[in-house]
Structure formats: structure tokens, C-alpha cells
Amino acid sequence: MSTSQPDASRPSEARADDDRATPDGLLHARTGTEVSPEDLVLAAGRDITPRNLEWARRKLAEEGPSALDKLLP
């Protein structure tokens, strides 16, 4: 049985990065294109139904494209 530390095989720069948070701007992958109600429904993990599309339309009207950013990591 090895007595080495579990992350000893990882490069030191990778361990140093573990302590820093990823900037919010790098977490979102939206390309600047319009966000459709269908996009929002799918990002929420819901089926595309008339009821869910109406929910997405209301959410986009209230929050704009950032509604999608709030659902995606």
C-alpha cells in the first residue's frame, strides 16, 4: 500500500489552481446569439410543451438572456 499523498502525482500548478474560483465570465458559454424559449426549456431539463414554452417566454421577458446563464453552470 502506498504512503504517498493522493494528489502527489498531480503537477504542482494544478494543485495551486484548485484553491481559486473560476471567474464567472468563463463559466458561461452563450455565444451572444438570441436565447429562444426552447433554449431555456431545454437548459432547465424540461420537455418542450406549450406550458413550459409559456414559462420560458415569461422568464425571458422578466430576466432577458441572463435567464439562461442562471440555469447553466
DAQUIZI-V280166 format. One record per residue. SS is DSSP state (H for helix, E for strand, L for the rest). PHI is phi in degrees with one decimal (999 if undefined). OMEGA is omega in degrees with one decimal (* if undefined). Layout:
# DAQUIZI-V280166
SS | PHI | OMEGA
SS | PHI | OMEGA
This chain:
# DAQUIZI-V280166
L | 999 | -177.1
L | -76.6 | 178.2
L | -104.7 | 179.9
L | -73.3 | 179.3
L | -72.6 | -175.0
L | -57.8 | -177.1
L | -102.4 | -178.4
L | -65.0 | -179.3
L | -82.1 | 179.7
L | -80.6 | 177.3
L | -60.9 | -176.3
H | -61.8 | 179.7
H | -67.2 | 177.6
H | -69.1 | 178.6
H | -66.6 | -179.1
H | -65.2 | -178.9
H | -71.4 | -178.2
L | -61.4 | -176.1
L | -86.7 | -177.7
L | -105.3 | 176.8
L | -83.7 | 176.2
L | -74.3 | 178.6
L | -59.1 | -176.0
H | -56.0 | -179.0
H | -62.1 | 179.6
H | -89.0 | -176.5
H | -82.2 | -174.6
L | -100.6 | -173.9
L | -112.1 | -179.2
L | -61.6 | -173.6
L | -93.2 | -179.1
L | 90.4 | 177.7
L | -80.3 | 178.8
L | -61.7 | 176.9
L | -96.9 | -179.4
L | -94.6 | 174.4
H | -56.9 | 178.3
H | -62.3 | 177.3
H | -58.3 | -177.5
H | -66.5 | 179.0
H | -61.4 | -178.7
H | -67.0 | 178.7
H | -64.9 | 178.3
L | -81.2 | 179.2
L | 78.1 | -178.8
L | -102.3 | 174.0
L | -79.3 | 177.0
L | -80.2 | 177.5
L | -129.5 | 177.9
H | -55.9 | -179.5
H | -65.2 | -180.0
H | -69.3 | 176.6
H | -65.5 | 177.3
H | -65.3 | 175.6
H | -58.9 | -178.9
H | -65.7 | 178.2
H | -62.0 | 178.4
H | -63.0 | -178.5
H | -64.2 | 177.8
H | -66.1 | 178.4
H | -65.1 | -178.7
H | -79.1 | -169.9
H | -110.9 | -176.9
L | 71.7 | -177.4
L | -61.1 | 178.9
H | -65.9 | 175.8
H | -59.1 | 177.9
H | -69.4 | 179.3
H | -60.4 | -179.0
H | -70.6 | -179.4
H | -89.9 | -176.6
L | -95.8 | 178.5
L | -71.4 | *
